[in-house]
Amino acid sequence: MRVAVLADIHGNLAAAEAVMEDIERQAPDFVVAAGDLAMRGSHPAETFDLLADRCDAMLMGNTDAYLADLYLAGAYRETEHWKTELLMWTRQQLGPARLAQMAQLAFSTRYSPRKGQDLFVCHANPKNLEESIEPTLDESTVRRLLQNVDATAMAFGHLHFPYRRRVGRLVIADVASAGIPRDGDLRPAWGLFTWTPRGWRVQIRRVRYAVRKATQSLTARKVPGAPLLIHKMIECRYRHHALLAEAARRHSGLPPYLKPPPGAPRTLPPPMLPPPPGLVPAPGQSTQLDEAADDLLSQGSFETHAPEETEADGDDGCGELPEGSAAQGE
């Protein structure tokens, strides 16, 4: 059995099409879209229709719940905020029929190649749609979030930072994001889970796409908050990228990054704005701080330049984490 899981597409039609092409080449048995399907991109309706046509299952993400008016969180609850304008614009683009369909999306799904060897798929974590399973979280916190998962593999998203980790007998993998990656790599990510006699094997794949097409369409279609959305798409990282990256590499069984020699150019530019004053990041807080910094960034003006396309495609070269192996550092 082979299951493809993509998550956090966020209405980025160009990226979704590229991911779907790669998925078709891999010919999995099942395809799952694990939430956050439409909002923050320029083509929410077209992206939703593409996923509905190509996927065997679509799950609910937190932004899907906001759109379906099941509940609101963060700045989306404020009357005058660019995120509220974005919410209303996206609802208009989707229309009543798609919103009704979105309200019926399942929280999770699972695939069972053999009794007791399930693959469990959800958006953020098995308990809710909001808490990220960040690679910086300690073992006890992760086990608390996963305590009721009866499976041997789990796919999730929400963080937009792909990585793999072993928690006891459970292999977990963040497969996001297929629309707005935040791990320093502009290429959309998705996960391929393959069942073998030794257990589930996980491959995180990356594909290239026309980034400029995605950024220009945000402006052309007058998407609320377009300058900030473009910036975050191109910045492609959280403000505490180093903390997340080192933890993700450790859990995925990869060696730590080596510091560049003096005078060598940095691979990634420094973030445009620091976190809000007085806030010190702790494990599990980095994404919340990033959202808090959105308001500071939205008050400024800046220019964003997108490349024509990313430079490479295919898998990330990290190999696979089989059921029987142990990740380094655990």
C-alpha atoms as one frame of an Amber mdcrd trajectory, in Angstrom:
protein
   0.000   0.000   0.000   1.218   3.487  -0.903  -0.476   6.638   0.411   0.303
  10.180  -0.746  -0.413  12.945   1.763  -0.278  16.649   0.973  -1.238  19.364
   3.437  -1.475  23.136   3.765  -2.083  23.887   0.103  -3.643  27.258   0.993
  -5.158  28.052  -2.386  -1.804  28.061  -4.201  -3.043  26.545  -7.449   0.308
  26.576  -9.253   1.967  24.661  -6.412  -0.974  22.256  -6.072  -0.818  21.410
  -9.765   2.917  20.712  -9.552   2.463  18.474  -6.513  -0.383  16.590  -8.176
   1.753  15.941 -11.240   4.480  14.452  -9.047   1.939  12.376  -7.142   0.555
  10.988 -10.385   4.065   9.957 -11.449   4.466   8.032  -8.183   1.078   6.309
  -8.702   0.037   5.798  -5.055  -3.012   3.772  -4.097  -4.579   6.639  -2.162
  -4.195  10.442  -2.056  -5.138  12.521   1.010  -5.302  16.315   1.334  -4.754
  16.928   5.048  -6.331  20.330   5.574  -5.830  24.052   5.027  -6.969  23.702
   1.459  -7.992  27.146   0.229  -7.257  30.289   2.268  -4.185  32.537   1.801
  -3.829  31.816  -1.919  -5.124  33.504  -5.052  -7.201  30.596  -6.368  -9.152
  29.075  -3.461 -12.056  27.724  -5.543  -9.900  26.262  -8.302  -7.556  24.657
  -5.781 -10.440  23.174  -3.805 -11.951  21.723  -6.993  -8.608  20.231  -8.047
  -8.195  18.517  -4.689 -11.790  17.298  -4.641 -11.273  15.755  -8.077  -7.873
  14.121  -7.455  -7.963  13.106  -3.775  -9.556  10.066  -2.199 -10.004  11.980
   1.057  -9.907  15.620   2.139  -9.512  16.550   5.806 -10.337  19.708   7.701
  -7.649  22.177   8.709  -7.988  25.170  10.997  -8.436  27.660   8.140 -11.052
  25.380   6.568 -12.952  25.505   9.873 -12.711  29.318   9.848 -14.060  29.464
   6.304 -16.913  27.082   7.138 -17.759  29.303  10.143 -17.321  26.470  12.633
 -15.132  28.654  14.844 -12.550  31.446  14.558  -9.162  31.944  16.192  -6.518
  34.641  16.387  -6.853  37.800  14.310  -9.653  36.246  12.243 -11.961  37.131
  15.158 -11.193  40.851  14.863 -13.615  43.092  12.990 -10.993  45.266  11.307
  -7.991  43.208  10.305  -6.520  42.153   6.977  -7.019  38.508   7.922 -10.746
  39.118   8.387 -10.864  40.738   4.956  -9.010  37.730   3.551 -11.508  35.397
   5.219 -14.486  37.192   3.661 -12.838  37.397   0.220 -12.058  33.677   0.262
 -15.601  32.803   1.286 -16.922  34.810  -1.649 -14.558  33.034  -4.016 -15.582
  29.591  -2.762 -19.328  30.156  -2.760 -22.032  28.452  -0.657 -21.771  24.974
  -2.198 -18.028  24.573  -1.583 -18.325  26.071   1.915 -21.038  23.546   2.748
 -18.798  20.761   1.495 -15.907  22.152   3.530 -18.009  22.109   6.706 -18.447
  18.341   6.274 -14.747  17.493   5.973 -13.523  14.781   8.314 -11.061  15.476
  11.134  -8.895  12.450  10.326  -8.622   9.277   8.288  -6.602   6.056   8.438
  -5.328   3.310   6.189  -4.828  -0.279   7.338  -2.548  -2.528   5.298  -2.537
  -5.018   8.180  -4.272  -5.250  11.556  -2.485  -3.077  14.104  -0.327  -1.341
  11.475  -2.450   1.684  10.577  -1.387   4.972   9.030  -3.256   7.792  10.816
  -3.660  11.136   9.012  -4.804  14.442  10.512  -4.120  18.145  10.034  -2.247
  19.466  13.091  -2.398  16.795  15.802  -4.827  14.062  16.898  -6.554  16.323
  19.457  -7.289  19.630  17.699  -6.670  21.774  14.628  -4.492  24.432  16.257
  -1.481  23.020  18.141   1.609  22.416  16.035   3.780  19.369  16.639   7.007
  21.306  16.373  10.305  19.424  16.209  11.468  21.438  19.237   8.811  19.891
  21.514  10.109  17.569  24.211   9.237  13.885  24.272   6.646  14.151  27.048
   4.713  16.913  25.279   4.654  14.997  22.016   3.521  11.826  23.771   0.680
  13.802  25.404  -0.560  14.894  21.983  -0.229  11.377  20.570  -1.405   9.321
  23.553  -4.610   8.060  21.912  -3.179   7.296  18.467  -3.589   3.593  17.745
  -1.281   3.364  14.720   2.318   2.776  13.737   2.639   5.825  11.437   1.093
   9.282  11.432   1.017  12.018   8.792   0.193  15.613   9.662   0.844  19.195
   8.596  -0.046  22.637   9.955   3.528  23.647  10.797   4.670  24.016   7.145
   8.001  22.500   8.188   8.554  18.927   6.904  10.414  16.509   9.158  10.223
  12.971  10.524  10.439  11.692  14.074  10.079   8.423  15.965   8.010   8.391
  19.165   8.153   4.894  20.585   6.790   2.530  17.959   5.141   5.417  16.100
   6.761   7.102  13.089   5.374  10.614  12.593   5.976  12.907   9.637   5.051
  16.513   9.000   4.478  16.521   5.229   3.624  20.211   4.840   3.532  22.464
   3.090   2.318  21.910  -0.439   1.447  25.590  -0.809   3.509  27.803   1.519
   6.665  26.021   2.772   8.338  27.636   5.780  11.485  25.520   6.156  13.746
  27.665   3.970  12.981  25.726   0.776  10.583  27.325  -1.718   9.680  23.954
  -3.215   6.308  22.509  -2.190   6.521  19.375  -0.045   4.382  16.265   0.240
   4.767  12.844   1.828   4.717   9.348   0.331   4.015   6.536   2.829   4.801
   3.012   1.649   3.892  -0.131   3.561   6.528  -2.870   3.478   6.959  -6.108
   5.450   9.190  -4.108   7.823   6.604  -1.368   8.385   5.826   2.058   6.996
   8.516   3.919   5.074   8.231   7.695   4.695   9.617   9.823   1.891   9.310
  13.612   1.867   9.292  14.786  -1.740   9.871  18.314  -3.087   8.818  19.659
  -6.472   9.570  22.843  -8.346   6.921  25.249  -9.629   6.586  28.746 -11.039
   6.817  30.847  -7.873   6.421  34.121  -9.750   3.117  32.943 -11.181   1.820
  32.365  -7.656   3.030  35.702  -6.294   1.832  37.765  -9.247  -1.622  36.224
  -9.098  -2.009  37.369  -5.479  -1.606  40.950  -6.651  -3.538  40.555  -9.891
  -6.575  39.099  -8.129  -6.448  41.781  -5.408  -6.238  39.270  -2.574  -6.488
  41.099   0.790  -3.075  41.251   2.437  -1.329  40.337  -0.824   1.994  42.131
  -0.043   2.342  40.305   3.278   1.251  36.980   1.801   3.861  37.356  -0.948
   6.542  38.276   1.563   5.835  35.242   3.714   5.798  32.965   0.669   9.218
  34.214  -0.452  10.730  34.554   3.026   9.855  30.872   3.351  10.892  30.520
   6.983   9.880  31.235  10.539  11.717  33.818  12.566  13.239  31.067  14.693
  14.231  28.978  11.713  17.490  27.739  13.218  15.781  26.205  16.264  13.262
  24.342  14.129  15.793  23.295  11.493  18.307  21.795  13.891  15.627  19.877
  15.799  14.042  18.646  12.561  17.357  17.376  11.242  18.137  15.616  14.515
  14.795  13.814  14.615  15.025  12.922  10.926  18.395  11.257  11.525  20.428
  13.893   9.674  23.679  15.511  10.813  23.511  19.076  12.175  24.102  22.005
   9.895  27.726  23.125   9.700  28.435  26.782  10.321  29.804  28.527   7.199
  33.405  29.685   7.362  34.075  33.374   8.062  33.233  35.537   5.070  31.124
  32.890   3.338  27.721  34.084   2.071  24.702  33.040   4.100  22.409  30.511
   2.481  19.338  32.219   3.925  18.858  35.976   4.418  18.155  37.270   7.921
  14.464  37.799   8.745  13.105  41.227   7.847  11.696  41.831  11.327  12.654
  40.422  14.734  10.019  38.933  17.051   7.945  41.446  19.046   9.976  43.007
  21.890   9.977  41.148  25.184   8.986  37.775  23.775  11.500  34.977  24.162
  10.761  31.819  22.153  10.332  28.524  23.969   9.776  25.096  22.432   6.371
  25.129  20.786   6.128  28.931  20.704   8.061  29.840  17.574   5.063  29.755
  15.242   2.959  31.802  17.652   5.651  34.456  17.747   5.736  34.474  13.975
   2.018  35.160  13.840   2.396  37.939  16.408   5.022  39.555  14.192   2.567
  39.619  11.271   0.905  42.724  12.665   4.231  44.560  12.886   5.115  43.587
   9.345   1.704  44.538   7.940   2.215  48.109   9.178   5.355  48.579   7.077
   6.033  48.779   3.376   8.465  46.590   1.508   9.209  45.080  -1.864   9.218
  41.365  -2.532  11.046  39.750  -5.421  10.223  36.212  -6.496  12.425  33.983
  -8.631  11.049  32.639 -11.872  11.062  29.147 -10.420  12.892  27.038  -7.922
  16.057  25.270  -8.955  15.378  21.569  -8.422  12.680  18.983  -8.007  12.241
  15.403  -6.806  12.781  14.094  -3.296  14.740  15.909  -0.631  17.609  13.428
  -0.607  17.001  12.596   3.041  16.203   8.951   2.391  13.519   7.107   4.310
  12.847   6.279   7.934  11.782   2.613   8.072   9.679   1.112  10.819  12.601
  -0.717  12.349  15.173   2.071  12.489  15.983   4.561  15.225  16.502   8.241
  14.518  19.731   9.811  15.709  19.558  11.791  18.919  16.616   9.845  20.388
